[in-house]
Amino acid sequence: MCKWILIIVTLIVGMMFIEAPAAFGSEKVAVKPLKVNVDKNSDEPAANAVKWAPAVKPKPLSESVEKGLRWLVEHQDKNGGWSQGEESTQMGNSMDKLKDKPNVADTCAAVLALIRSGSTPSKGQYARNILAGVKFVISEVQESDANSLFVTQIQGTRLQVKLGTYIDTFLASMVFAEVTGKMPDKQSEQELADAFNKVMDKIESNQRADGTFGGQGWANALSVSMATKGLNRMAQVSGKVDEEVRVRLEDYARDQFDQKSGKFSPTGSAGVDLYASASALGSMQDSDNTNDARREDVQKQLSEATTEPERQKAKATLERFDENEQTLHSAREAIVKKLDDKQFIAGFGSNGGEEFLSYMNIGESLVVKGTEEWKKWDKEITANLNRIQNNDGSWTGHHCITGRTFCTSAALLVLMTDRAPVPVAAEIKRR
């Protein structure tokens, strides 16, 4: 009897949150609030969460990676965060006031790199460093206002100026997704869940009708790709991200690629083809990962539908999954054809954080296929990054994003692409 009462109450509460689809326009789109809860009686993630695994068998960590990880740990601030760090002299010391001030975006990039090495906030060689970094980000989110898309009061950082005004928020969403269910105790897990909810409320309530979020940035397209990654990974781990928000980002990414010409839109990419191509590809790939993880459930909904509206809804969803997958395939093929073009790979013309982030986006799409194209890309990009690594283990950019923290973190994420999280359903299918 109690079980049926619980089910009825759950259905009634769920109906209270149903809203009519928002009209498309230039304004923000109203969405229902996200809620992620911690089950105090279980150490397992939510029942509707998707488990992750690498798409291929990961390589052992190389000496270059180990050196880079050690450099990151050695440069973590006592409050748990990371600052921009030393920048190229070519930048004219324009960031001296912020150079040594820990900030959310650089911290998130460093934490993600440490996570890729195999540690979590509660286990592994870098557990203490990751936990301290996550707690720093949580504290910044806690101090932020409730309504804007900002999660930090620190403004004018190199990453904000170059990648986009809200890059801190989007990178925080990626970190929170990857550490959910892996905190060392119930209290820290609850603090994470509260911050998770706040960040997702900010992202969902500030999304524009075209799927983007506004803000300024030299290569804002890369910021949108991080938003798409964060949103999809949070959807995979919690199952509670507003689907309309996710679909708008999926549609936006798909619209950035013209299948007839094989070209990508230069919008928000500073006119650099590498940034435009990698941003759209990375976004479509993460959307496809989520879609693959959900496909079986939607197919079941279609087969068990008892009304025509239910059948049409499930059918339309599967058609959207197929359209994104087909466009992704064409976009990936178009980029593979350019991988031998040194001018394309050079991006703006020299090494920078934007280039490294673009390499990560490309790699995370190629690795899911696990084909010869991936093996060739991994071999060549690894050789290139190993060649330009500094003797102390760090990487430095020579234009725009040059801070050692982000450049080192992004380079490490490229070198450990074979450890990137992929929903198990998609991973099994592609193997």
C-alpha positions in Angstrom: 0.0 0.0 0.0 2.8 2.4 0.9 4.5 1.7 -2.4 1.3 2.7 -4.4 0.8 5.9 -2.3 4.4 6.9 -3.0 4.0 6.3 -6.7 0.7 8.4 -6.8 2.3 11.3 -4.8 5.4 11.2 -7.1 3.1 11.5 -10.2 1.1 14.4 -8.7 4.3 16.3 -7.8 5.8 15.6 -11.2 2.7 17.1 -12.9 3.0 20.2 -10.9 6.3 21.0 -12.7 5.1 20.4 -16.3 5.2 23.6 -18.3 4.2 24.5 -21.8 7.1 24.7 -24.3 8.7 28.2 -24.3 8.4 30.4 -27.4 11.5 31.0 -29.3 12.9 34.5 -29.4 15.9 36.5 -28.3 15.0 36.4 -24.6 16.0 33.9 -22.0 13.9 30.7 -21.8 12.0 29.8 -18.6 12.6 26.3 -17.5 11.7 24.2 -14.4 14.4 24.0 -11.7 16.8 21.1 -11.5 17.1 19.1 -8.3 19.8 16.6 -7.5 19.4 14.9 -4.2 21.8 12.8 -2.1 20.5 9.5 -0.8 21.9 9.4 2.7 21.3 5.6 2.9 23.3 4.6 -0.1 26.8 5.2 -1.5 25.6 4.4 -5.1 24.8 7.1 -7.6 21.2 7.8 -8.6 19.3 4.9 -10.2 18.8 6.8 -13.4 22.4 7.8 -13.7 24.6 6.5 -16.6 27.9 4.9 -15.8 31.0 6.0 -17.6 34.0 4.2 -19.1 36.7 5.0 -21.6 35.9 4.3 -25.2 39.2 2.5 -25.7 41.7 0.8 -23.5 43.7 3.6 -21.9 47.4 3.8 -22.3 49.6 3.9 -19.2 50.5 7.5 -18.2 53.5 8.6 -20.0 56.5 10.4 -18.5 55.4 13.7 -20.1 52.0 13.3 -18.5 53.4 12.5 -15.1 55.7 15.5 -15.2 52.7 17.7 -16.2 50.6 16.4 -13.3 53.4 17.0 -10.8 53.7 20.6 -12.1 50.0 21.2 -11.5 50.1 19.8 -8.0 53.2 21.9 -7.1 51.4 25.0 -8.2 48.1 24.6 -6.4 47.3 27.4 -4.0 46.9 26.8 -0.3 43.1 27.6 -0.6 42.8 24.7 -3.1 42.5 26.8 -6.2 44.8 27.5 -9.1 45.7 30.8 -10.6 46.5 31.7 -14.2 50.1 31.3 -13.5 53.0 32.6 -15.5 52.2 34.0 -18.9 54.2 34.5 -22.1 56.3 37.6 -22.1 54.6 38.4 -25.4 51.4 39.2 -23.5 53.1 42.3 -22.0 52.3 41.4 -18.3 48.8 42.7 -18.8 47.4 40.3 -16.2 49.8 41.0 -13.3 47.0 41.7 -10.8 45.3 38.4 -11.5 48.4 36.2 -12.3 48.6 34.7 -8.8 44.9 35.0 -7.8 43.1 31.6 -7.8 40.0 31.5 -10.0 37.3 29.0 -10.9 38.0 28.3 -14.6 41.7 27.6 -14.2 41.0 25.5 -11.1 38.4 23.4 -13.0 40.8 22.8 -15.8 43.5 21.6 -13.4 41.0 19.4 -11.5 39.8 17.8 -14.7 43.4 16.9 -15.7 44.0 15.3 -12.3 40.8 13.3 -12.6 41.8 12.0 -16.0 44.9 10.5 -14.5 42.7 8.1 -12.5 42.1 9.9 -9.2 38.8 11.1 -7.6 38.1 13.4 -4.6 38.2 10.3 -2.4 40.6 7.9 -4.1 43.9 7.9 -5.9 47.3 9.7 -5.9 45.8 13.1 -6.3 42.6 12.7 -4.2 43.6 15.5 -1.7 44.4 17.9 -4.5 41.2 17.2 -6.4 39.1 17.5 -3.2 40.7 20.8 -2.3 40.1 22.1 -5.8 36.5 21.0 -5.9 35.8 22.6 -2.5 37.4 25.9 -3.8 35.0 25.8 -6.7 32.0 25.0 -4.5 32.8 27.9 -2.2 32.9 30.3 -5.1 29.6 29.0 -6.4 28.1 29.3 -2.9 29.2 33.0 -2.8 27.7 33.8 -6.2 24.3 35.4 -6.7 21.2 33.3 -7.4 20.2 34.6 -10.8 23.1 35.6 -13.1 25.2 33.1 -15.0 28.3 34.1 -13.0 29.7 31.7 -10.4 32.6 33.9 -9.3 33.2 37.5 -8.4 36.7 37.4 -10.0 36.3 39.2 -13.4 38.6 39.9 -16.3 40.7 36.7 -16.2 42.5 35.6 -19.3 40.1 32.7 -19.8 37.0 34.9 -19.5 38.4 37.4 -22.0 39.4 34.8 -24.5 37.0 31.9 -24.1 33.9 33.8 -22.9 32.4 35.6 -20.0 30.9 32.5 -18.4 33.6 29.9 -19.0 34.0 29.5 -15.2 30.3 28.3 -15.0 30.6 25.9 -17.9 33.8 24.3 -16.6 32.4 24.1 -13.1 29.5 22.1 -14.6 31.9 19.6 -16.1 33.8 19.2 -12.9 30.6 18.7 -10.8 29.4 16.1 -13.2 32.6 14.1 -13.0 32.9 14.1 -9.2 29.2 13.4 -8.4 29.0 10.3 -6.3 32.7 10.3 -5.7 33.0 12.7 -2.8 34.6 11.3 0.4 31.5 11.7 2.7 27.8 12.5 2.8 28.4 16.1 3.9 30.7 17.0 1.0 28.4 15.1 -1.4 25.5 17.2 -0.2 27.5 20.4 -0.6 28.4 19.3 -4.1 24.8 18.5 -4.9 23.7 22.0 -3.7 26.4 23.6 -5.9 25.4 21.3 -8.8 21.8 22.5 -8.5 22.8 26.1 -8.3 25.0 25.9 -11.4 22.4 24.1 -13.4 19.7 26.5 -12.4 21.9 29.3 -13.6 22.7 27.6 -16.9 19.1 26.6 -17.6 17.5 29.9 -16.6 20.0 32.0 -18.6 20.0 30.1 -21.9 18.8 32.1 -24.9 16.3 30.9 -27.4 19.0 30.0 -29.9 20.7 27.8 -27.3 23.6 30.1 -26.5 24.2 32.2 -23.4 25.6 35.6 -24.6 28.7 37.1 -23.1 31.8 38.2 -24.8 34.9 36.3 -25.8 37.6 36.2 -28.5 36.7 32.5 -29.2 33.3 32.3 -27.5 32.4 29.2 -29.6 34.8 27.2 -27.5 32.9 28.4 -24.4 29.6 27.1 -25.9 31.2 23.7 -26.5 32.2 23.5 -22.9 28.6 24.4 -21.9 27.3 21.6 -24.1 29.8 19.1 -22.7 29.0 20.2 -19.1 25.2 20.0 -19.7 25.4 16.6 -21.3 27.7 15.1 -18.7 25.4 16.4 -16.0 22.4 14.9 -17.8 24.3 11.6 -18.1 25.2 11.5 -14.4 21.9 12.8 -12.9 19.3 12.2 -15.6 17.6 15.4 -14.5 18.8 18.1 -16.8 16.0 19.9 -18.6 15.8 18.2 -22.0 14.7 21.3 -23.8 17.8 23.1 -22.7 20.0 20.2 -23.9 18.1 20.1 -27.3 18.7 23.8 -28.0 22.4 23.3 -27.5 22.3 20.2 -29.7 20.5 22.1 -32.4 22.8 25.0 -32.2 25.9 22.9 -32.7 24.4 21.0 -35.6 23.5 24.3 -37.3 27.1 25.3 -37.2 28.0 22.7 -39.8 26.9 22.9 -43.4 26.8 19.3 -44.8 26.6 20.4 -48.4 29.8 22.5 -48.3 31.5 20.6 -45.5 32.3 23.9 -43.8 31.7 25.2 -40.3 30.3 28.5 -39.3 32.9 31.1 -38.2 30.6 32.5 -35.5 32.4 33.1 -32.3 35.6 31.5 -33.5 37.8 34.6 -34.2 37.8 33.5 -37.8 40.0 30.4 -36.9 38.7 27.3 -38.6 40.2 25.0 -36.0 38.2 26.6 -33.2 34.9 26.6 -35.2 35.3 23.0 -36.4 36.4 21.6 -33.0 33.7 23.4 -31.1 30.9 22.1 -33.2 32.3 18.6 -33.4 32.9 18.4 -29.6 29.3 19.6 -28.9 27.7 17.2 -31.3 29.7 14.3 -29.9 28.7 14.9 -26.3 25.1 15.3 -27.4 25.4 12.0 -29.3 26.9 10.3 -26.3 23.8 11.3 -24.2 21.4 10.3 -27.0 23.0 6.9 -27.3 22.7 6.3 -23.6 19.0 7.2 -23.8 18.1 5.5 -27.1 17.1 2.2 -25.7 14.7 3.8 -23.2 13.1 5.9 -25.9 12.7 2.9 -28.2 11.0 1.2 -25.3 8.7 4.2 -24.9 7.8 4.0 -28.5 7.0 0.3 -28.4 4.9 0.6 -25.2 3.1 3.8 -26.2 -0.7 3.6 -25.7 -1.6 6.9 -27.4 -0.7 8.5 -30.6 0.8 11.6 -29.0 3.1 9.3 -27.0 4.2 7.5 -30.1 4.8 10.7 -32.0 6.9 12.2 -29.2 9.1 9.1 -28.9 9.4 8.8 -32.7 10.4 12.5 -33.0 13.0 12.0 -30.3 14.6 9.0 -32.1 14.5 11.0 -35.4 16.4 13.8 -33.6 19.0 11.3 -32.3 19.5 10.0 -35.8 19.8 13.5 -37.3 22.4 14.5 -34.8 24.3 11.3 -35.3 24.3 11.7 -39.1 25.5 15.3 -39.0 28.1 14.3 -36.5 29.4 11.6 -38.8 29.6 14.1 -41.7 31.3 16.7 -39.5 33.9 14.2 -38.3 34.7 13.1 -41.8 35.1 16.8 -42.9 37.6 17.4 -40.0 39.5 14.1 -40.6 40.3 15.3 -44.1 42.0 18.4 -42.6 44.1 16.7 -40.0 47.1 16.5 -42.3 46.8 20.3 -43.1 49.4 21.9 -40.9 47.8 25.3 -41.3 44.5 24.0 -40.0 46.1 22.3 -37.0 48.2 25.4 -36.2 44.9 27.3 -35.5 45.8 30.9 -34.9 49.3 30.2 -36.0 51.1 29.2 -32.8 50.5 27.2 -29.6 47.8 28.6 -27.3 45.2 27.4 -24.9 42.5 27.6 -27.6 44.5 25.2 -29.8 44.9 22.7 -26.9 41.2 22.9 -26.1 40.3 22.4 -29.8 42.6 19.3 -29.9 40.7 17.9 -26.9 37.4 18.4 -28.6 38.6 16.7 -31.8 40.2 13.8 -29.9 37.1 13.2 -27.7 35.1 12.7 -30.9 37.7 10.5 -32.7 38.3 8.3 -29.7 34.7 7.3 -29.5 35.0 5.7 -32.9 38.3 4.1 -31.9 39.3 3.7 -35.6 42.6 4.2 -37.4 41.9 7.9 -37.6 42.0 8.0 -33.8 45.2 6.1 -33.6 46.9 8.3 -36.1 45.6 11.5 -34.5 46.7 10.3 -31.0 50.2 9.4 -32.2 50.8 12.7 -34.0 49.2 15.1 -31.5 51.1 13.3 -28.6 54.4 13.7 -30.4 53.7 17.4 -31.0 52.7 18.1 -27.4 55.6 16.2 -26.0 57.9 18.2 -28.3 56.7 21.6 -27.0 56.5 20.7 -23.3 58.7 22.8 -21.0 61.5 21.2 -19.1 59.6 21.8 -15.8 56.7 19.7 -17.0 54.4 22.6 -17.9 53.1 23.9 -21.3 53.0 27.6 -22.3 51.0 29.3 -24.9 52.4 31.9 -27.2 49.2 33.9 -28.0 46.0 34.8 -26.3 45.6 32.1 -23.6 49.1 31.7 -22.4 48.8 31.1 -18.7 50.7 27.9 -17.7 47.9 26.5 -15.6 45.3 26.3 -18.3 47.8 25.4 -21.1 49.2 22.6 -19.0 45.8 21.3 -18.0 44.4 21.4 -21.5 47.5 19.7 -23.0 47.2 17.0 -20.4 43.5 16.5 -21.2 44.6 16.0 -24.9 47.3 13.5 -23.9 44.8 11.6 -21.8 41.9 11.7 -24.2 41.8 7.9 -24.2 40.6 8.2 -20.6 37.7 10.7 -21.3 34.3 9.6 -19.9 31.8 8.0 -22.3 28.5 6.5 -21.2 28.8 2.8 -21.0 25.9 2.2 -23.4 27.7 4.1 -26.1 31.1 2.6 -25.2 29.8 -1.0 -25.5 28.0 -0.2 -28.8 31.1 1.2 -30.4 33.5 -1.4 -29.3 
